[in-house]
């Protein structure tokens, strides 16, 4: 019985350490600590003449282990989601840059409305391409235009 008591004391100490180490913990971590505290309290206050069955003890430990694993899997999935989101953003930016730069030397038709709601049209060869604030810009006939203004693209003659 002394080994069970020492195990309970050890687990209580670990639980107390975990609580201190995770003051700003998420609800999952708080639930995990609460589960462990309840289990330890149950063991501490059990009737010595009718101790908890080994199967009950193992069942609760298995539940605790499952909770730990699910919490870790959830954390890993959240990290993976953040990584994939950043990767998608980077790929989108790289595609935009590649698309803009591929226009150099091509002949384009550009059409857009100016601030007076007049439609401006021009045709010419792209001599320069760059990206400003994530938006592609090309230089045609000495003027800069957004790539969203390009209506058609063809090989220069």
Kinemage of the C-alpha trace (Angstrom):
@kinemage 1
@onewidth
@group {chain A} dominant
@subgroup {mainchain}
@vectorlist {calphas} color= white
{ca unk a 1} P 0.000 0.000 0.000
{ca unk a 2} L 2.958 2.340 0.567
{ca unk a 3} L 3.946 2.180 -3.109
{ca unk a 4} L 0.451 3.228 -4.148
{ca unk a 5} L 0.607 6.137 -1.677
{ca unk a 6} L 4.005 7.199 -3.007
{ca unk a 7} L 2.704 6.989 -6.574
{ca unk a 8} L -0.297 9.118 -5.649
{ca unk a 9} L 1.961 11.675 -3.966
{ca unk a 10} L 4.245 11.687 -6.995
{ca unk a 11} L 1.302 12.181 -9.352
{ca unk a 12} L -0.103 14.978 -7.166
{ca unk a 13} L 3.275 16.708 -7.203
{ca unk a 14} L 3.472 16.372 -10.983
{ca unk a 15} L -0.072 17.722 -11.319
{ca unk a 16} L 0.758 20.705 -9.103
{ca unk a 17} L 3.911 21.353 -11.157
{ca unk a 18} L 1.910 21.184 -14.393
{ca unk a 19} L -0.606 23.691 -13.032
{ca unk a 20} L 2.140 26.153 -12.136
{ca unk a 21} L 3.954 25.682 -15.425
{ca unk a 22} L 0.819 26.313 -17.476
{ca unk a 23} L -0.832 29.333 -15.836
{ca unk a 24} L -1.960 30.633 -19.225
{ca unk a 25} L -2.977 27.187 -20.452
{ca unk a 26} L -5.782 26.431 -22.863
{ca unk a 27} L -9.026 24.753 -21.839
{ca unk a 28} L -7.736 21.360 -23.037
{ca unk a 29} L -4.772 21.548 -20.696
{ca unk a 30} L -7.003 22.679 -17.827
{ca unk a 31} L -9.368 19.775 -18.528
{ca unk a 32} L -6.415 17.384 -18.520
{ca unk a 33} L -5.175 18.691 -15.163
{ca unk a 34} L -8.694 18.579 -13.732
{ca unk a 35} L -9.105 14.964 -14.883
{ca unk a 36} L -5.840 13.988 -13.206
{ca unk a 37} L -6.729 15.861 -9.996
{ca unk a 38} L -10.131 14.181 -9.815
{ca unk a 39} L -8.605 10.767 -10.356
{ca unk a 40} L -5.997 11.361 -7.652
{ca unk a 41} L -8.624 12.662 -5.214
{ca unk a 42} L -10.702 9.575 -5.877
{ca unk a 43} L -7.716 7.351 -5.099
{ca unk a 44} L -6.825 9.302 -1.992
{ca unk a 45} L -10.340 9.050 -0.536
{ca unk a 46} L -11.180 5.493 -1.506
{ca unk a 47} L -12.262 2.973 1.102
{ca unk a 48} L -9.156 0.944 2.105
{ca unk a 49} L -11.299 -2.129 2.744
{ca unk a 50} L -12.616 -1.948 -0.842
{ca unk a 51} L -9.854 -0.433 -2.970
{ca unk a 52} L -10.383 0.447 -6.617
{ca unk a 53} L -10.202 -2.537 -8.942
{ca unk a 54} L -7.148 -2.772 -11.185
{ca unk a 55} L -9.400 -2.681 -14.243
{ca unk a 56} L -10.953 0.608 -13.084
{ca unk a 57} L -7.495 2.064 -12.435
{ca unk a 58} L -6.235 0.954 -15.850
{ca unk a 59} L -9.384 2.251 -17.535
{ca unk a 60} L -8.909 5.703 -16.024
{ca unk a 61} L -5.220 5.719 -16.948
{ca unk a 62} L -6.150 4.739 -20.508
{ca unk a 63} L -8.673 7.611 -20.623
{ca unk a 64} L -6.011 9.987 -19.364
{ca unk a 65} L -3.530 8.726 -21.949
{ca unk a 66} L -6.122 9.132 -24.719
{ca unk a 67} L -6.827 12.686 -23.598
{ca unk a 68} L -3.094 13.481 -23.686
{ca unk a 69} L -2.746 12.032 -27.173
{ca unk a 70} L -5.819 13.848 -28.535
{ca unk a 71} L -4.543 17.118 -27.110
{ca unk a 72} L -1.164 16.581 -28.781
{ca unk a 73} L -2.764 15.631 -32.111
{ca unk a 74} L -4.956 18.744 -31.969
{ca unk a 75} L -1.928 20.922 -31.250
{ca unk a 76} L -0.015 19.346 -34.132
{ca unk a 77} L -2.954 19.860 -36.510
{ca unk a 78} L -3.200 23.536 -35.509
{ca unk a 79} L 0.534 23.971 -36.160
{ca unk a 80} L 0.219 22.206 -39.520
{ca unk a 81} L -2.737 24.402 -40.474
{ca unk a 82} L -0.726 27.560 -39.729
{ca unk a 83} L 2.224 26.227 -41.738
{ca unk a 84} L 0.027 25.334 -44.728
{ca unk a 85} L -1.643 28.736 -44.623
{ca unk a 86} L 1.735 30.490 -44.685
{ca unk a 87} L 2.946 28.177 -47.452
{ca unk a 88} L -0.155 28.879 -49.562
{ca unk a 89} L 0.344 32.609 -49.114
{ca unk a 90} L 3.999 32.324 -50.152
{ca unk a 91} L 3.107 30.234 -53.208
{ca unk a 92} L 0.441 32.745 -54.235
{ca unk a 93} L 2.926 35.602 -53.943
{ca unk a 94} L 5.552 33.677 -55.923
{ca unk a 95} L 3.005 32.877 -58.635
{ca unk a 96} L 2.036 36.545 -58.887
{ca unk a 97} L 5.690 37.566 -59.223
{ca unk a 98} L 6.384 34.883 -61.845
{ca unk a 99} L 3.264 35.804 -63.796
{ca unk a 100} L 4.195 39.496 -63.801
{ca unk a 101} L 7.816 38.918 -64.802
{ca unk a 102} L 6.788 36.578 -67.630
{ca unk a 103} L 5.140 39.556 -69.361
{ca unk a 104} L 8.459 41.270 -70.155
{ca unk a 105} L 8.920 41.399 -73.933
{ca unk a 106} L 5.256 40.570 -74.665
{ca unk a 107} L 2.853 42.855 -76.435
{ca unk a 108} L -0.250 43.678 -74.387
{ca unk a 109} L -3.550 45.465 -74.791
{ca unk a 110} L -4.447 47.541 -71.750
{ca unk a 111} L -7.842 49.005 -70.915
{ca unk a 112} L -9.036 50.736 -67.736
{ca unk a 113} L -11.213 53.570 -66.511
{ca unk a 114} L -9.487 56.666 -65.175
{ca unk a 115} L -10.732 58.894 -62.351
{ca unk a 116} L -13.073 60.718 -64.810
{ca unk a 117} L -14.719 57.391 -65.784
{ca unk a 118} L -13.138 57.596 -69.239
{ca unk a 119} L -11.952 54.336 -70.762
{ca unk a 120} L -8.247 54.475 -71.553
{ca unk a 121} L -6.841 51.985 -74.072
{ca unk a 122} L -3.269 51.430 -75.111
{ca unk a 123} L -1.216 48.749 -76.802
{ca unk a 124} L 2.493 48.209 -76.492
{ca unk a 125} L 5.434 46.073 -75.526
{ca unk a 126} L 6.117 45.424 -71.842
{ca unk a 127} L 9.597 46.787 -71.129
{ca unk a 128} L 9.610 46.467 -67.362
{ca unk a 129} L 7.724 44.453 -64.749
{ca unk a 130} L 7.682 44.644 -60.969
{ca unk a 131} L 5.560 43.900 -57.928
{ca unk a 132} L 4.476 46.616 -55.458
{ca unk a 133} L 2.568 45.652 -52.314
{ca unk a 134} L 1.774 42.266 -53.825
{ca unk a 135} L 0.340 43.731 -57.049
{ca unk a 136} L 1.977 43.247 -60.429
{ca unk a 137} L 2.836 46.382 -62.392
{ca unk a 138} L 4.132 46.602 -65.977
{ca unk a 139} L 5.675 49.451 -67.948
{ca unk a 140} L 4.206 49.929 -71.407
{ca unk a 141} L 5.034 52.915 -73.658
{ca unk a 142} L 6.785 54.631 -70.742
{ca unk a 143} L 3.762 54.392 -68.388
{ca unk a 144} L 3.100 52.003 -65.491
{ca unk a 145} L -0.091 49.902 -65.424
{ca unk a 146} L -1.492 47.289 -63.089
{ca unk a 147} L -1.556 43.803 -64.584
{ca unk a 148} L -5.280 43.756 -63.786
{ca unk a 149} L -5.664 46.293 -66.644
{ca unk a 150} L -4.210 43.902 -69.222
{ca unk a 151} L -6.927 42.586 -71.531
{ca unk a 152} L -4.804 40.496 -73.919
{ca unk a 153} L -1.241 39.222 -74.246
{ca unk a 154} L 0.641 38.072 -77.345
{ca unk a 155} L 4.185 37.566 -78.524
{ca unk a 156} L 5.813 40.795 -79.658
{ca unk a 157} L 6.283 41.153 -83.417
